[in-house]
Amino acid sequence: MRRAKVRAATEHTTVGVVRTDPDGVVSIACACGMTLTNGPTWSLDEHIRLHRAEARFLALAAVAPDGIPRLVDWPLQS
């Protein structure tokens, strides 16, 4: 599980520089290809933190031992 956590951290680092558009949108790219932005009710920092937390969750949940009690049903249903 430790390797999954490290892999998630590595695959979801911010890259490049923060861009500020004329309309006030602040953004930065993630190594995974997603662009992280601020929004009407969240900051860029909050989006970065949420993105990294979701990446960690998905990586850890995918490799967790069978039978371990979970807060969220796994696998996720789409």
Secondary structure by P-SEA (a helix, b strand, c coil): caaaaaaaaaacccccbbbbcccbbbbbbccccccccccccccaaaaaaaaaaaaaaaaaaacccccccccccccccc
